[in-house]
């Protein structure tokens, strides 16, 4: 039982300080380096932790934790408030609708999805993660965060997933200004090729972004001429979910 408790404490510490090294965890807990290393390897093998892609000496939360999170959210007020408006939005536009939540500055996690009826459609599994700067859902959240948080993300480096991915700090800040003005964000092939999305943030009563609602579609069905109308629909759906969550 003692080893289980230790593993959970190390898992929590990684979640709080990620990406973190074995040495940093050793100092934090006052445990032998071999004990911490063995625990990390065990959690990695189970899928709860993973090595950071850019620095494999550092550890971060793994996919299993992110996959568990959506299941835990299914009984939450956010999940309950979002379901009916998501279905209504899908019926209006006949495209796939996603509900995603931010995992701090690590990225976005898909927690619910309503599929369209098209044979050709976009697909994100529940629990899928995506970067903040390269997606409509992520930038919808970034536009509502303090500048210091955005600067921290920029300092970590903005990875390019394609030619359209915003990797310049100035361009990203300009895009976030536009999102705040328009009320919605747009992704056109900036993360996955031939995948487009329009998203809006779902805000808490104090203006904190809790989640995003997004319409996702193949590039072949993306019509820039309908973007203002689609953005308005997504923005109104986000506001409705926020109000339903608060019981308004």
N, C-alpha and C positions, 0 to 999 in steps of 0.2 A: 504493500500500500504506500510505503514511503517513496518508492521509485515512481509510482503513478503521480503522486502529489508533486514530486520534483519535475516530472515531465510536463505537467500542466503549468507549473510556474515558469518553466523555461519557454514553453509555447506562448504564454502571455507576454513574457519579456520580449520575445522576438517580434510579436505583433506590435508592441509599443515602441520598440527601438529600431525596427528593421530599416535597411539591411544592417545586420550586426555580426560582429566576429566572435569566434570562440573566446578569444582573450577578453573581450568586453563583457561577455556573459560570465566568465570566470571571476572577474573582479566584482561584478554585480552580486553574485551569489556566494562568493567565497568558497567555491567548490573546486576540487582538482580539475585541471584542464581535461584529463582523460575521461572523467565522469561526464563533463559537459559535452565533449565531443561524441561520446558513445550515445548520449541521449539525443543529440541532434541527428546522428545517423539513423537511429531508430525511428524518430519522427519523420525523417526524410523518406525512409523506406515505406512508411505507412501512408505517405502522401500529405502529411500535415505541414511539413516544411520543405523548402527547396533552396538550392544555392542560387544566389543572384546571378543573372545572366552576364552582367558586365564585370563582376568581381566574384568569382566562385569561392573566395574565402569568407564571404559574407552570406548570412542566412536571412530568409524572409518567409512569410506565410505561403503555404502551398495551396494547390487547387482544391484539396479536400475540404479545407476550412471554408473556402469561398463557395463551394457547392453546398455545404451544410447551411450556410447563411440564408439562402433563399427559402429553404424548407422552414427555417425558424421564423421567417417573416410572414409566412402564409397565414398565421393567425393574428397578424398585427393589424392595427387600424389603417395603416397605409395600404396594405394589400387589399383589405376589404373595401376601402374607399375607391380604389383604382379600378377594380374589376369591371363594374358596369360601364363607366365612362370609356374604358378601353374597348369594350365590345361595340359600343355605340360609334366610336371613332372608326373602328375597323369596318363596320357596316356602311359608314358614310364614304370612306375613301377606297375600300377594298384593297388595302395593303396591310402588311404585317405590322402589328403594334407591339412595342416593347416597353416594359417598365424596368428601369435600372436604378441602382443605388450606388453612391460613391463609396469606395473603400479608402477613406482618407485621401491622400494624394497618389495612391498606388494605381488607381484606375476605376472603372465602372464595372459593376456586376449585374448581369441580367437576372431579374428575380421573377418575372412573369412575361408571358407572350400570348398574343391572340393572333392566329394565322389568318391570312386572306384566302380567297378561293382560287387564285390564279395557279396554274400548273407550274409556272416559273415564278419563284418568289425568293426573297432573302430568308436566311435561317440563322438564328443564334440560339444555341441550347441554353436552358436555364442553368445558371452558374457560370456561363461564359464571361470572360473578362476582356476589357479593352482599355487602351490608354486614354487619358483625359484630353491631351492636346490634339489628337488625330481624329476624334469622333464628334458627331453632333451632340450626343448625350454628354460627353465629357466637357466640351466647351460650354454647354448650357450651364453646367455646374460651375466651371471656372469663372464664368461671367458674374456669378453671384458671390464669389469668395473675395476676401481681402487681398489687396495687391501683394502683400507680403507672401501669401500662400502661392500666388501665381509666380512670383519671383523665385520662390524656393523650387518650384517645379522646373522653371527655366534653367536654373543653376544646375540641376541634375542632368540636363541635356534633353533635347527634344528629338527623339528618334524618328527617322524618316521611314515610312512604310510604303511610300510611292512618291512620284514627282510632285503630287499635289499636297502632300503633308506639310503643314506649317511647322518649320523648324527654326524660323527666325523670331527672336523675342519681339521685335517691333511689329512684325506681321501678326503675331498671335495677339498682342495687346490691341492692335487695331481691330482685329476680328471680334475680340471680346467687347470692345466699345460698340460695334455694330449690333451684336447680340443683345446688349442691354437696351439699345435704342429700339430694335425691332421686336424684341420679346421672344425670339426663337433663334435657333442655330441651324446651320446647314452643313452637311457632309456630302461632298460629291467626289467619290473615288479617293478620299484622303486617307483611308485606312485599308479597306479591302477593295480590290479592283472591281469596277462595275457595280458597286453597291453605294446607294445614296440614302440619306436620311434627313429628316427634319425633326428637331427636338425642342422641348421647353422644360424648364426646371419647375419642380413642385416644391414650393417653399413652406417652411414652418411659419408660425405666427410672428417670429422675430426676424424673418427674412433669410433664414439659413436654408440652403438647398438640401432637401431630404432625399430627393429622387428626381428622375426625369421620365417623361413620356415621349416616345419617339415613333414616327411613322417611317418604316424602312422599305425600300423598293429597289429593284434592279435599275441600272442606268437607263435601260431601254424604255422605262416608263416614267422617268423623271422629266417633268416639263417645267422649265424655269418660268414660263408664263403664268403658271398656276401657283408659284411659290408663295406670294403674299396671302392668297386664300388658304393654302395649306398651313402656312405658318400661323395664321389666325386661328384655325381649327385646333391645332396642337396647343397653342397658348391658352385658349379657352378651356380645353380639356384639362390642362395642368392646373388651372385655377379652380376648376370644378372639383378635382380630386383633393386639392388642398382644403377647400371649404368642407367637403364631405368628411374628411378626416377629422376636422375640428367640430363636426356636428352642426355646421351652419346650414 
